[in-house]
Amino acid sequence: MPENDVKLTKLAKCAGCGAKVGAGVLAQLLDGIQVHRDPNLLVGFDKSDDASVYKVSDDLALVQTVDFFPPIADDPYLFGQIAATNALSDVYAMGGEPKLCLNIMAVPESMPKEAVHQLLRGGYDKVYEAGALITGGHSILDDEPKYGLAVTGFVHPDRVLTNSGARPGDVLLLTKPIGIGVLTTAQKAEMLSVEGRALAEELMTTLNKSARDAMVKYRVHACTDVTGFGLLGHSYEMAQGSDVELELEVDAIDLIPEALEFANMGLLPAGMYRNRAFAEAGVDAGETALCRQDLLYDPQTAGGLLMAVDPADAEAVAACRAKAEEAFSKLNGSADPAHDFAVLAATYSDETDRDQHPSGYTFTVGDGTLPAACEEAAQALEEGQFSGVVEADDGFYLILRKPVDLEAVAPDYFDALLQAAADSADISTTRTYADLDVSRFYDELIAARAELDASGGEVA
């Protein structure tokens, strides 16, 4: 077997969020522990919420969470991406923005170094996509690999979303399909289809960023991310915390068809049974088929957000989220190996309007090909950098490792993108520039696209 050919899931007893201690057992373990009061602690562990929130000032609160688990994918890079996506989700569920992350990693001594490197790179790439930074971490040796993040985010103290604010009459919105736990269980048994595997991987590596960005614009009263306790487990916690009853329209929930087939066969993760034991006493399943019930208890890894939305805003939230996800998908592009780089070009011009472009550059959008002058930067990007700025005889180029749909946003807004790159990058020599905050530019471009749509395509 080649040195780097390691099947991570074979080294783990449980996969992903299915390894979580059951909610009922967890409540017993925490029972009786004295909770110290602090007027600035807005949300603590006694609330059964997704993260803690501490007020720093009238305008700023810290959101803190930690999440890690054993491998849910054999590919180390993919495992790193999934674990990071899952850890970041708790901050999004509180209405916050992730900013700083610390790696938490356990690896067997025999695990190939390249596999460990790829695992970490997967986490780094996903964190950078979220617009956050990894600033360190802690690692130990263990027979079973584990990876995750401690995440710190920011939120306005008056805009914190918890899982205990749902109100009678609210509309429940769920942002991802259900059934990931069953699919990953089937994959471990080598029974999952190629299409099912691709869907599971796509869902588990999709950030809840666009959903969060949509919901903070409207009257959302409560939110939680649906992860290890399953939809019914997390719904049960929301109902208890909010002192309301939740009614789920099962036919309106997107249950993954292949997962439903496996559930009907009885191929279910152990976490499903723990979740059922925790929440079943508070659930009236009515005439719902057992296989559908099982999926509703299915532990999700990097699942979607469950929001309790003011009925007047429910349609607007759903539409805004769909629009944001479409724009973000275009900007991030697809994982097409033939288009590893997107290139934005700025060329020197004596005719440039210096009031508009004081740097003296004419800004153009590249065609996605990689100029010869960028080969050195591209090589460095392949080794783990996220972006690069490189000078050439005719100007400079901003290189993004992930492909970007260059037609998705008006060229005028790329001017600002490139200008910011020129202002922030030292382009006197050819070099990679890893600190360029490309994710922040993504946010600006998405906002610009929305502004264009609202104005009928006219650029202000």
KEKOL-502205 format. One line per 2 residues: for each residue z, x, y of C-alpha. Coordinates in steps of 0.1 Angstrom, whole numbers, plus 5000, padded with zeros to 4 digits. Layout:
Z,X,Y  ...
***
This chain:
5000,5000,5000  4991,5014,5034
5020,5025,5056  5016,4997,5081
5008,4969,5056  5042,4952,5056
5047,4915,5049  5077,4907,5072
5083,4872,5058  5090,4887,5024
5119,4905,5039  5136,4874,5052
5155,4846,5035  5148,4821,5063
5120,4820,5088  5122,4815,5126
5145,4787,5140  5150,4775,5104
5176,4803,5101  5198,4787,5128
5233,4777,5119  5233,4739,5116
5244,4720,5147  5272,4703,5128
5286,4736,5114  5282,4752,5148
5303,4725,5165  5330,4731,5139
5329,4768,5145  5333,4763,5183
5360,4736,5180  5393,4747,5195
5380,4776,5214  5395,4775,5249
5369,4772,5277  5379,4788,5310
5369,4768,5340  5349,4782,5369
5337,4760,5397  5304,4780,5398
5297,4776,5361  5274,4746,5363
5265,4745,5325  5285,4762,5298
5285,4763,5260  5307,4732,5258
5277,4711,5269  5256,4718,5238
5228,4727,5263  5199,4752,5260
5214,4778,5283  5243,4785,5307
5238,4782,5344  5260,4800,5370
5258,4793,5407  5254,4825,5428
5248,4810,5462  5238,4776,5477
5201,4785,5469  5203,4805,5437
5218,4800,5402  5213,4822,5372
5201,4808,5339  5211,4828,5308
5203,4824,5272  5198,4844,5240
5176,4837,5210  5166,4858,5180
5156,4851,5144  5141,4866,5112
5103,4869,5108  5082,4837,5108
5049,4856,5106  5038,4886,5086
5020,4902,5115  5045,4922,5136
5027,4916,5169  5025,4879,5162
5062,4877,5153  5071,4895,5185
5050,4869,5205  5066,4839,5187
5101,4852,5191  5096,4859,5228
5080,4825,5234  5109,4808,5217
5136,4827,5237  5119,4821,5271
5117,4784,5263  5154,4777,5270
5151,4788,5306  5121,4765,5311
5140,4736,5296  5167,4741,5323
5140,4739,5350  5142,4777,5356
5119,4806,5358  5125,4836,5335
5128,4869,5353  5146,4896,5333
5148,4900,5295  5165,4923,5270
5152,4930,5236  5175,4922,5206
5162,4938,5174  5173,4946,5139
5149,4965,5116  5151,4980,5081
5152,5018,5081  5121,5017,5059
5100,4996,5083  5070,5016,5095
5072,5028,5131  5039,5013,5140
5050,4979,5127  5081,4981,5150
5059,4992,5179  5036,4962,5174
5066,4938,5171  5079,4951,5205
5045,4950,5221  5041,4914,5211
5073,4905,5228  5064,4926,5259
5030,4909,5263  5044,4874,5260
5072,4882,5285  5047,4896,5310
5025,4865,5305  5056,4845,5316
5059,4866,5348  5091,4882,5336
5102,4918,5328  5118,4934,5298
5143,4959,5312  5160,4973,5280
5177,4960,5249  5197,4969,5218
5186,4976,5183  5204,4981,5150
5195,4989,5114  5195,4959,5090
5179,4951,5057  5164,4919,5072
5142,4922,5104  5152,4902,5133
5139,4900,5169  5145,4880,5200
5155,4882,5237  5184,4877,5260
5168,4861,5290  5180,4857,5326
5161,4832,5349  5165,4817,5383
5168,4781,5394  5180,4763,5425
5216,4749,5418  5205,4714,5429
5175,4714,5406  5191,4723,5373
5179,4702,5344  5203,4696,5315
5201,4676,5283  5227,4652,5294
5211,4635,5324  5189,4609,5307
5191,4574,5323  5185,4539,5309
5148,4530,5314  5136,4567,5314
5103,4575,5296  5105,4602,5270
5077,4628,5270  5072,4654,5243
5049,4683,5250  5040,4697,5216
5032,4683,5182  5059,4682,5154
5057,4699,5120  5058,4736,5127
5087,4742,5103  5069,4725,5074
5037,4745,5081  5055,4778,5081
5073,4769,5049  5039,4761,5034
5025,4794,5046  5053,4813,5030
5044,4795,4997  5007,4805,5004
4997,4768,5004  4988,4764,5041
4951,4760,5051  4935,4785,5074
4932,4758,5101  4969,4749,5097
4980,4785,5100  4959,4789,5132
4974,4757,5147  5009,4768,5139
5004,4802,5155  4988,4787,5186
5017,4763,5191  5043,4789,5185
5028,4813,5210  5021,4788,5238
5047,4791,5265  5064,4760,5279
5056,4774,5314  5030,4748,5323
5052,4719,5311  5081,4733,5332
5058,4738,5363  5047,4702,5360
5081,4686,5355  5099,4702,5384
5075,4684,5408  5087,4650,5397
5118,4630,5389  5128,4643,5355
5164,4634,5347  5170,4654,5315
5152,4680,5294  5157,4700,5263
5134,4722,5242  5128,4710,5206
5136,4739,5184  5158,4746,5154
5177,4712,5153  5144,4693,5152
5133,4664,5174  5160,4641,5161
5187,4667,5163  5179,4675,5199
5174,4639,5208  5208,4631,5193
5224,4657,5215  5206,4643,5245
5217,4608,5237  5253,4619,5232
5254,4640,5263  5238,4612,5285
5258,4584,5269  5226,4564,5262
5205,4553,5233  5171,4569,5228
5143,4549,5213  5114,4570,5198
5080,4554,5192  5072,4572,5160
5035,4562,5161  5032,4578,5195
5046,4611,5183  5020,4637,5174
5029,4646,5138  5007,4673,5125
4986,4657,5097  4988,4686,5073
5026,4689,5078  5029,4652,5070
5010,4658,5037  5034,4686,5028
5064,4665,5038  5052,4637,5015
5050,4663,4987  5086,4673,4994
5077,4708,5007  5104,4711,5033
5124,4738,5050  5162,4741,5043
5168,4736,5080  5155,4700,5077
5183,4691,5054  5209,4706,5078
5195,4687,5107  5195,4655,5088
5231,4660,5078  5240,4666,5115
5222,4637,5131  5215,4611,5105
5248,4591,5112  5235,4585,5147
5200,4576,5138  5186,4541,5129
5154,4550,5111  5144,4513,5106
5112,4511,5084  5100,4546,5091
5086,4563,5060  5108,4591,5046
5081,4617,5050  5079,4609,5088
5116,4610,5091  5116,4644,5074
5092,4657,5101  5114,4643,5128
5142,4664,5114  5119,4694,5109
5132,4726,5126  5106,4737,5152
5101,4773,5163  5090,4776,5199
5086,4738,5201  5078,4717,5231
5099,4702,5258  5115,4667,5255
5118,4652,5290  5135,4620,5301
5113,4610,5331  5117,4583,5357
5093,4556,5346  5076,4557,5380
5066,4593,5375  5059,4594,5337
5021,4592,5340  5020,4617,5368
5040,4642,5349  5018,4639,5318
4986,4642,5339  5000,4672,5359
5010,4690,5327  4976,4685,5311
4959,4698,5342  4981,4728,5344
4977,4737,5307  4939,4734,5311
4939,4758,5341  4963,4782,5325
4942,4782,5293  4911,4790,5313
4928,4818,5332  4942,4834,5300
4910,4830,5281  4906,4833,5244
4914,4861,5220  4878,4870,5215
4876,4907,5204  4842,4910,5220
4857,4903,5254  4889,4923,5255
4888,4928,5292  4882,4909,5324
4871,4929,5354  4874,4920,5390
4855,4944,5413  4859,4954,5449
4832,4976,5465  4831,4995,5497
4811,4980,5526  4807,4989,5562
4797,4953,5569  4830,4938,5558
4848,4915,5582  4879,4936,5587
4899,4907,5600  4894,4890,5567
4895,4921,5545  4912,4949,5565
4909,4973,5536  4872,4975,5542
4862,4962,5508  4837,4935,5499
4853,4915,5471  4832,4903,5442
4839,4889,5408  4828,4911,5379
4808,4898,5350  4834,4907,5324
4817,4939,5314  4837,4972,5315
4822,4998,5339  4821,5033,5327
4845,5043,5354  4872,5021,5338
4871,5037,5303  4902,5057,5308
4922,5027,5321  4908,5006,5293
4921,5031,5267  4955,5030,5283
4955,4993,5282  4947,4993,5246
4978,5013,5241  5000,4986,5255
4995,4983,5293  4989,4948,5307
4967,4956,5336  4950,4985,5354
4936,4994,5387  4910,5022,5387
4890,5037,5416  4852,5044,5413
4826,5058,5436  4817,5023,5448
4852,5009,5451  4878,4999,5426
4883,4976,5397  4912,4954,5386
4912,4952,5348  4931,4925,5329
4936,4930,5292  4934,4893,5285
4900,4877,5293  4899,4854,5323
4874,4826,5329  4860,4839,5361
4844,4806,5369  4876,4787,5367
4888,4795,5402  4868,4798,5435
4858,4834,5443  4876,4831,5477
4909,4831,5459  4900,4862,5439
4897,4879,5473  4935,4874,5477
4940,4886,5442  4921,4918,5447
4935,4924,5482  4970,4923,5467
4959,4947,5441  4945,4971,5467
4976,4968,5488  5000,4974,5460
4982,5000,5439  4977,5037,5446
4940,5039,5442  4935,5075,5455
4933,5086,5418  4921,5070,5386
4951,5056,5368  4965,5026,5350
4989,5004,5370  5013,4986,5346
5036,4971,5373  5009,4949,5388
5024,4913,5386  4993,4896,5371
5013,4866,5360  5023,4859,5396
4986,4860,5405  4979,4836,5376
5004,4812,5392  4987,4815,5426
4953,4809,5411  4964,4778,5392
4979,4765,5424  4947,4773,5442
4926,4755,5416  4948,4724,5420
4944,4726,5458  4906,4728,5453
4906,4697,5430  4927,4678,5455
4904,4686,5484  4872,4678,5465
4863,4714,5460  4865,4725,5497
4882,4758,5503  4906,4757,5533
***
